[in-house]
Amino acid sequence: MITGPTTILRVLASAGNARALVGGTPAAQAEIDGWLSHVLSVATETSSSAATSLLQLINLRLLTQSFILGSSPTAVDFASYFVLHKRFAEMSAKEQLLLCNTIRWFDAVQNNVIVTSYTGDKALGTVRPSVLVINHCPVTAVLGAKAPVALLPKAPASSQAKANGKTPAKSMPKKESGTPVKGKGGQGKQQQKKKKKEKGPKKPKTPKAAPTLDFGKIDIRVGYVLKAWKNPEADKLYSEEIDVGEDKPRHIASGIWGKVELSEFEKTKVLVVCNLPAKNVPGGLKSNGMVICSCAGDKVELVRPPADPRLGSRSPLTAGRRHLLR
């Protein structure tokens, strides 16, 4: 008897000539199995925090691709849709807009033939989730979004200036004062020469390419908060020591004092961006990383890794094919 959810999905996909949904190669199968294990574990959670964290992770992946694992849907997309549908439907329009990439993904998945043809299981009492009313992000909000400077690819100063629409300043030669010019009447007066240029038709402006992000360079690791305390010289700043699997803990500053309780922060596992440049913080210390949080209005939650990860293991966003935090 087959009992494992991923095995059942693979058997059903093979029987329905849809093997691509569960991976056509051993590497793709391993990647899909890892994601399915995590998604299905979220389905058993009673709190909404695990589902919220998974939505945020998916939103990050969808920044650069159409579906969770690439340009075409897999079993991971459909499993995630059914697991996360209820949590996403409970969110306010403002909270959904913070997950703008996930909005587009939900719209694509719920209109897929696999989902639209699913009628539910009368024996088990399960039915297909209702169609979500999608609140799309305004185009102006998407075009006006700015990426963190630390994640932009490095480029020469001249290239950066052009990308920002600025022309590097050039030293202009000083204009010499006008020289006396004698006219026909013998009068010596200073005259300023003026050159008129004929104006031709204006050339259409070529739209400037927006800077692209290389998300493959983000180093996100699992960390453990050994100690956390309020920075005595800043009102909204935590100082913390976090073990990310290195020889010694990292000192990191997080601006979440008053928004996240100390008991929820200290002695817990978090996700840490480890390849940001060190930044000076009040108290003569340096912050050597960033703790990832989610924000919806005034509410802030820590983004948690899956259960039982090894300290220092890298997240699915930066670990290539290794999508399980082991």
Secondary structure, DSSP 8 states (H G I E B T S, - for coil): ----HHHHHHHHHHHTT-GGGG-SSHHHHHHHHHHHHHHHHHHT-SSSHHHHHHHHHHHHHTTSSSBTTBSS--HHHHHHHHHHHHHHHHS-HHHHHTTHHHHHHHHHHHTSHHHHT---BTTTTB------------HHHHHT----GGGS----HHHHHHHTT--------------EEE-TTS-EEE------------------------GGG--EEEEEEEEEEE-TT-TT-EEEEEE-SSSS-EEEEES-TTTS-HHHHTTSEEEEE--S--EEETTTEEE--EE-EEEETTEEEE----SS--TT-B-TTTSTT--S--
